[in-house]
Amino acid sequence: MYSRTVRPWFGFGVLIAVLLAACGSESEADITDTQRSEQEDAQDSVDACPAPIASLDQCFQGVLTAECGAAGAPVLGCEPNGASSRCFWFLGACMPPGFVPSSCSTEDFCCSDAFPEPLTTELLAPLRLLGLGTSPWSPERAMTLSVTEHSGLQRDTSFSPQVLCNGAFEVEDQTTPCGDAVLSVSNPGTLVLTFGPAEGVFSGWRLLLELDPRSATGRACQVPFRDAELLTCQVEAEPKCASSGSIVIDRWPSNAAEAAQVHGELEARFGEVELQAQF
């Protein structure tokens, strides 16, 4: 059955950060060194911006990255807002007010089992980000695919998204998107397409495609996931991304409604193994 949903992919997931800002009624003695350091780090991130940034809407957003006008190495920042929290790797450490930079190393955001705060069974959303590894993400990382536009590419209403794999992509006792896949689409700035397994959700991998209209390039990555309730921050492996390939789409969407109607074809090489997808 053809299933195409439009929702934010962090739609892979989101991390929750801790913000322990001092309230106006607190005295200076009530503010801990940790709180003071977090406040200073947050102000440093605002100061890193070449021009004032009022909100995230002023930044160019990807599935994991945000560009708010600064250049430089990406820094992980999170907006503490309960189950609706968002996290991005902000280029040049420039992030809008409300986002707090991680106190962990940029090479390992799981610097403690309680990062960014003790996880509970009600806060499983952060775990979905762990499949993306602990290394920093930049707008250029793994963007090895060329993207071309071909308006003649069409699908009929009975078409179902497909991921065509060979045996190298099948993992015993894990679910994969190979064959009929469930496709989720979002368009925060880049075009993000996530192919998930049609059946079974315990563990396996999803196929992530992210296309940047500015450079007409994209990335394709195998992102591991599992729905077990792991209440520690741990990363088992970095995602595997394509070394080369190409994507053809019928249009570059300008909004979420158009993104939901995009069709295309993927050919990607993961080392010596090729994977294809049609959507």
N, C-alpha and C positions, 0 to 999 in steps of 0.2 A: 504494500500500500504506500502511496506517495505521501511522505510526511515532510513538510517544510515549515519550520517555525522561525519566528524572528524574535530573538531575545538577546540581551547582552551576554557575551560569552564569558565572561569572567565570572562575562560569560564564560571560562575555565575557572574562573574562580577569583576569590577575593581574599585578602588577608585582613585581619582585624588588628589595629594598633592600639596601644594604650596611651591615652592622653590624660594626664593627671594635672590639669591646669589649676592654678590657685583661684579660688573664688574671691570676690571682692571683700567678703567678710572675714577672710583668713588673715592672720597676722603674718609678718615676715618669718617668725619662728615656726609657723605651721608648714612652711614650704620646705620640702626636703631637698637635698642636693640633687637627687634624681629628677624631681619636678623642675627645679631651676635649670638643670642641664637640658631637659626636653624643651623648655620654653626658649632657651637661648638657641638651641638647634633649629627650632621652628622659625625663629626670627632670622637666623642665618640663611635659611632656605628662601625666605621672602626677599632678603637683601641680595641674594644671588641673581635675582631677575633683573635684566637690563631695563625693564619698564614695569610699572605696577601691573599685577595680575589679580583681577578681582575674583575670578572663579575658574574652574576647570574648563568651562565652555570656551575660554579664550585660548586654550592650548590645543595643538593638533594631537589627537589621541589615537593610539593603536590598541591592540588587545592587551598589551602589557607595558606600553611606553606612552609617555606624554612629553611633548615639546612645547615649552612655554616661552621660548624666545632666547634661551641661553644655550651656549655651547659648552662642551666638556663631558666628562665621564658621567654616566647615569647613576643616580642615587635612589634607593627604594624609599618611597614615602607612602604613608597610609592615612586615610581619613577615618578617624574613629567614629563609628556611627552604628554600633551594634551589628545586627545581621546584615545591614545595608552598607557596611564599610567597603571602601574601595582602596586598591593599592596599585601604584604604577612605578616604573623606573623613570624618574624625571631626569631629562638631559640637563647636565650642568648644575644639578641640585636645585634648580629653580622650580618651585611648586607654589600653588596658590594658598592663601590663608585657609586654615582648617586641616591641612595635610601636615603630618609629623614625620620627619625623616627617621629611618630606622637607626637604632643605636648599635646594631650588629654590623659586622664587616660586610662590605659590598660583595665579598666572595662567599658569604655564608649567612643568609638571613635566619637560619636555624641556630643561632648562637646559644640558645638555651631551650630546654623543653617547654618553657613557659612563654616562648615568643609567639606572637606579640603579647599574649596574655594567656593564662591557663585555659586550654580548650575544654569545652564541655560537649555533651551530646547534642546540645542545641546549637552549637557553632561549628557545624561540619563544613560549611562553605569554604573556610580558609584552606582546608585540606586539598581542595581541588587545584590550588596553585602549586602544590608541591611537585606535581608531575612535570612542571616547567623548570625544575632544577634550581640551584642556588646561585648560579653564575648570573652576572648582570645582563639584562637585555637592552640592546640599543636598537634604534630604527634600522640599522644596517645588518644586524646579526642574522646570518643564515638566509639573507635575501638573494638566493642563487637562481631564482626562476625568472625568466622573461615573461612579460604579460602583454598580449596583443588583443586588440578589439576587432571583432568580426560580427557585423550586424546581421549577417545572414544565418547565424547559428540559431536554430529554433528547436523547440521540444513540443510534443503534443501533450495534452492534459493527462494522459495515462502514464507519462514517463516518471520513473522512480530513480532517485539518485543512486549511483552505483560506485563502488570502489573495487577495482579489479586488482587482485593481489595474486602473487604466487606463493608457494609453500613457505618461502623465507619469512613471510610476514605473519604466518599463522603461529600462535603460541599455545601450547597445550594447556588446557584448563583455564584459558583466558578468552574473553570476548573481544572481538575486533570489528571494525566497520566493513570488512571484506564482504562483498556481495551487496545485498540491499542494505542501505544505510539510512539512518535518521539524520537529516541535515538541519543545522541551526545557522542562522545568518544574522549578522549585525553590521552596522556601518557607522562606527564612532568617528571615523576620519579615514582610516583604512577600511578595506572591505574584508570582513572576517567570516570564514565558512568553517564550520566544525562538523565532521562526519563521525557519528557515533554508532555503536552497535545497534542493530535492530532488535536484538533480544539479549537478555542477560545483562546485568549491570554490576556484578560484584567486583570484577577486576579485568583489566585488559588495556587496550590503548585506543585513543581517538586520533583521527587525522585532522590536523589544524592547517588551514590555508589562510594566509594573511597577505593581501595585495595592497600595495601603496600606489595610489594614482599619480603621485608627484614624480616618481621615478619609473613607473611602469615595470616594477619588479615585485617579486613575491617570495614567500617561504612556505615550505610544506614540511611539517614535523609530525612525528609519531609521539603523542603525549600519553604517557602511562597514567592510569587512574585506578582507584579502588574505592569502594564505598564502605569499607570496614571503618569502624569507629576508632581510629588511632588518635589517642589523646596526647600524643607527643609530636613535636615538630621534627620530622625526619624525611629525608629525601633519598630514595633508593637509587635513582639514576637520572642523568641528564636526558632530555628528549633527544631523539634521533631526527636530524633534519636532512632534507635532500641536498645532495652535492651539486646537482644541476637539473635542468628541466625547463618546461614551458607550460604556460596556461593561456588558453584562448577563452575570452568572455564575449558575450554579445553586446555588452554596454558597461560603461562606468556609471554606477548609480550616484545620484545626488542626494538621496534621502533614504530613510528606512523602507518606505513602500517600494521604491525602485529596487533596492537591494534584495527584497524578498522575491523579485521576479528575474534576477540575474541567472543566466544559464552559461555553462562553459564546459571545458574539457581540460584535464590535467595529465601531463606525462612527466614523471619525476624519477630521478635515479637516486637511490640510496646506496652509494658505493657501486657495486656491480649489479644490483638488483633494481628492477624497474617496477613502479607502481603507477596505475592509471585511475582516473576518476572522471565521472560524467555527472553533471548536475544541471 
